[in-house]
Every structure is written in C-alpha cells, then in structure tokens.
C-alpha cells in the first residue's frame, strides 16, 4: 500500500484549462463590446453624430451671396430668415442622433418651424432660396421614421413643387427631385445605421448567452461526473477500512478499484474540460452496477429494444449516473432496479429503489439539470415515491434516427 501511495503521489496533478468554447465566447463578447463602444458616438457614415449632415448647409451659400450683394429685397428679413433656418437645421440634425430627443415633441415643433421658415423664404425670394427645400427634406428624413416620414416628406415635396414651379416653371424639377431624394436617402441611411447598431448589441447578447449556456452545461457535467465518482470512492474506501483488519487481500482489491476509479475520473474530467465528453449508456449501466454492488446494494439491470442513437444514449447515461449516485448517497436501499425499454419511437428508463426515499424527494441540482436536458431534447423526467416503498425516477425520450442524432450533437 505504501508503494501504491508513492506512485499515486508522483503523478502530476491534471492541468485544468478554461474550456476552449469559454475562451472563444469570451473573445466574441469582448470584441462585440469593443465594436459597440467604437461606434457608439458615430453617425451613419463614420463621422461624429450630427456633424455628418452639416456640410449640406453649403447649399445656402447662394442665398448668403444674394444678401451680401444686396440682390435681395428687404435684406434684414433675409438675414433673420437665414439665422433662423441655420439654427433650426443644426438643432434638428444633432437631435436626430439621440432617439429620446428625436421622438420628443420639441423636435417635432422645431421641424414644423423649419418648414414654415423654408416656405416663407422660398416663396418670398425664389432663385437660390429654393435650395432650402432639399435641406428641409434632409432634416425631415433625419428626424422622422416609419409612416409619418412618408406623409410629411410627400407634403414637403409637394410644397417644394408648387413654390419652385411658381418661380422657375419646369426648371424647378431639380429642386423637387433633390427634396424627395435627400429626405428618402437620409432616412434610409440612418435607419440602416440604427439597424447595424442594434445588430451589434444583439450579437453581444448572443455571445454572452452562449457563454452562459456553455458554463451551465459544463457545471452540470462536472456535478454529474464528480458526484458519482466521489460517491464510489467514498463507498469503496469505507469497505476497504472495514475489511482491512480481517482480510488484507480483499482490502487491497478495493484500493485498486479506488485507484482505477480515480484514474478514470481524471480522464473524464480532462474530456469534459476539453469539450469532448460523450457519455455511453452501456458504460454507465456497468459502472452503476459496480458502484451499487460495492455499496452493498443489490442491482438488477434490464435492457431491451433496438440500439439507441448516440444523443439519446448519452442523455440516458447521465440519468443513470445521477440516479445511481443518489441511491448510494441518500436512499439506504437494499435493492435497485434499472430498466431500459426502447421502441422505434420512444425509449423509457425506469430506476427504482426500495429505500426510504425521503432524502431523494426534493429535486436537487442534479435532477433539475437532467429535467432541463431531457426537456430540451423533447423528453420528460419524473421522480417521486414508488408505490409501496422507495423512490422511482422515470425518463422518456423520443428516439431519433442515428443521423439526426449526429447532426444535433
């Protein structure tokens, strides 16, 4: 026993790494957050917010030139109109990039005031002053969304057509076309920009959800693996301690079994950490039989029906492992029956013990996790007192074709 202990101590402890799917999910989450942060303060074409729409004010340079050259009647009215138009336009394009400000009543009043100023200046002076209509269309497309945009933009375009047609006749087609296109294109670009930002946020949430789900799956796997393995080690250690004073050879057999179980546990944990763990129903039935026998519980295992697809067999293997661990830990049973009955459509697993059943009636994290796993695969898991005495766990799963099981794995 001393040599065996020394050999065990010489083995290096397994290096447990963060699962690759965790690291990949964490990188995706960090990248999504960085992308959202980098684009949080940018407008539709990559420039900061409303500054992207300010250069279009150069369309009003012709009107300013008319005022400076005294080519405009009542120039002071023109100057007041220019100041009012530019102030309202700048206010609107900056508020357009803040959803709360864009949808407020104050913004709608500013847009209405901009429309009145534009109509008054264009109707009074004509010529270069008609170019304020495309700017009004641009501001309309920046502020409004959905059905209101269509109605208001149609009204603005119709007004531009009437005023420009009165002053310029058929030469006003360019102003009318510019008004319609500026509003429609601006609205489309900003809507696309908002959609991209929402998709970035959704991608971040999906990455976070994927990491959380994988962490939950991994914690369940470790719970099932370690709970069963440690229970077997404890039971065999107790057996070895009881029989060692009178039969050292039998105690050494139990110690070798403990070593074997420990090595197998290390292998399973490495597989689980690297994400390649696949539970076999046949292997779990053999392990459950051996663990129950070592704990002094008579086990009866019956299996019938066609071979199961890998996914169904893996899920039922987890059920057998968890339930065998619960029987050994809590039940105080003398016998335990495990029966697997399969058909072409469904497979049914029933595990019944004749123990007290009190400590097992409250579903812990193991049974809760198994219930969620089976539900995700279209199955059900029921647990409760067995008729007469003991505790019973029943699991049912739909039997899928082997190809479908491989695809879903």
Secondary structure, 3 states (H helix, E strand, C coil): CHHHHHHHHHCCCCCCCCCHHHHHHHHHHHHHHHHHHHCCCCCCCCCCCCHHHHHHHHHHHHHHHHHHCCCCCCHHHHHHHHHHHHHHHHHHHHHCCCHHHHCCHHHHHHHHHHHHHHHHHHHHHCHHHHHHHHHHHHHHHHHCCCHHHHHHHHHHHHHHHHHHHHHHHHHHHHHHHHHHHHHHHHHHHHHHHHHHHHHHHHHHHHHHHHHHHHHHHHHHHHHHHHHHHHHHHHHHHHHHHHHHCCCHHHHHHHHHHHHHHHHHHHHHHHHHHHCCCCCCHHHHHHHHHHHHHHCCCEEEEEEECCCCCHHHHHHHHHHHHHHHHHHHHHHCCCEEEEEEEECCCEEEEEEEECCCCCCCCCCCHHHHHHHHHHHHCCCEEEEEECCCCCEEEEEEEECCCHHHHHHHC
